[in-house]
Amino acid sequence: MIANTPQPPYYAVIFTSLKTPDDQGYNEMAKKMASLAAQQPGYLGHESARDGVGITVSYWRSMEDIRNWKQVSDHLAAQQLGIKQWYSAYKTRICLVERDYGFEKQG
């Protein structure tokens, strides 16, 4: 699904990753983190895809909300597991969304 974000401005965190062959427990943790993120103040939604390269974009009301999410203890533990076990490489980018537009076919 495409996240239903408010009118800009808001922030996007783009997390791009390459996984290692040992991804035992990864899918369960990804679901847990998506659920946990959705409970955080300032969370606006997310979109995710994986076909070799994984890309998850989460949307946030403010930089403070992003900083707070990064420090949630379960999220910190997941980050460490990702570095130790699941990712061969990753990159995080944080952007201010100044404009958005789209299209949705009805019926």
C-alpha positions as CSV (number, residue, x, y, z in Angstrom):
1,M,0.0,0.0,0.0
2,I,1.0,3.6,-0.5
3,A,1.2,5.5,2.8
4,N,-1.5,8.2,3.2
5,T,0.6,11.1,4.2
6,P,-0.5,14.6,5.1
7,Q,0.2,17.8,3.2
8,P,3.9,18.6,3.3
9,P,6.1,19.5,4.9
10,Y,7.0,16.3,6.7
11,Y,10.1,14.0,6.7
12,A,11.0,10.8,5.0
13,V,13.5,8.3,6.3
14,I,14.8,6.1,3.4
15,F,16.4,2.9,4.6
16,T,18.1,0.9,1.8
17,S,19.7,-2.5,2.5
18,L,21.4,-5.6,1.2
19,K,20.9,-8.7,3.2
20,T,23.3,-11.5,4.1
21,P,22.3,-15.1,3.2
22,D,21.6,-15.7,6.9
23,D,18.3,-13.9,7.4
24,Q,16.8,-16.2,10.0
25,G,14.3,-14.1,12.1
26,Y,14.5,-11.1,9.8
27,N,10.9,-11.1,8.6
28,E,9.5,-11.4,12.1
29,M,11.7,-8.6,13.3
30,A,10.7,-6.4,10.3
31,K,7.0,-6.9,11.1
32,K,7.7,-6.1,14.8
33,M,9.5,-2.9,13.9
34,A,6.8,-1.8,11.5
35,S,4.2,-2.3,14.3
36,L,6.4,-0.6,16.9
37,A,7.1,2.4,14.6
38,A,3.4,2.8,14.0
39,Q,2.9,3.4,17.7
40,Q,5.5,6.2,17.9
41,P,4.5,9.9,18.2
42,G,4.9,11.6,14.8
43,Y,4.7,8.4,12.7
44,L,2.8,9.0,9.5
45,G,3.2,5.7,7.6
46,H,5.7,3.6,5.6
47,E,6.2,1.8,2.4
48,S,8.6,-1.1,1.8
49,A,9.8,-3.3,-1.0
50,R,12.5,-6.0,-1.4
51,D,13.8,-7.5,-4.6
52,G,17.5,-8.0,-4.0
53,V,17.8,-4.4,-2.6
54,G,15.4,-3.6,0.2
55,I,14.0,-0.1,0.5
56,T,11.8,1.1,3.3
57,V,10.6,4.6,3.5
58,S,9.0,5.8,6.7
59,Y,7.3,9.2,7.1
60,W,7.5,11.4,10.1
61,R,6.1,14.7,11.3
62,S,9.4,16.1,12.6
63,M,13.2,15.5,13.0
64,E,12.6,15.2,16.7
65,D,10.2,12.3,16.1
66,I,12.8,10.6,14.0
67,R,15.5,11.0,16.6
68,N,13.1,9.6,19.3
69,W,12.3,6.6,17.1
70,K,16.0,5.8,16.6
71,Q,16.4,5.7,20.4
72,V,13.6,3.2,21.2
73,S,15.2,0.3,23.0
74,D,13.7,-2.5,20.8
75,H,14.6,-0.5,17.7
76,L,18.2,-0.2,18.9
77,A,18.3,-3.9,19.5
78,A,17.0,-4.6,16.0
79,Q,19.6,-2.2,14.6
80,Q,22.4,-4.2,16.3
81,L,21.0,-7.5,15.0
82,G,20.9,-6.1,11.5
83,I,24.5,-5.1,11.7
84,K,25.7,-8.4,13.2
85,Q,23.5,-10.8,11.2
86,W,21.1,-9.6,8.5
87,Y,22.8,-6.8,6.5
88,S,25.9,-6.9,4.4
89,A,25.3,-3.1,3.7
90,Y,22.8,-0.4,4.5
91,K,22.3,3.3,4.0
92,T,19.9,5.7,5.8
93,R,18.8,9.0,4.2
94,I,16.6,11.6,5.9
95,C,14.8,14.1,3.7
96,L,12.3,16.9,4.1
97,V,9.3,16.3,1.8
98,E,8.3,19.7,0.5
99,R,5.9,18.6,-2.2
100,D,4.0,15.4,-3.0
101,Y,1.3,14.5,-5.5
102,G,-0.2,11.3,-6.9
103,F,-2.9,9.5,-8.7
104,E,-5.3,6.7,-7.6
105,K,-7.6,5.0,-10.1
106,Q,-11.1,4.6,-8.7
107,G,-13.2,1.5,-9.3
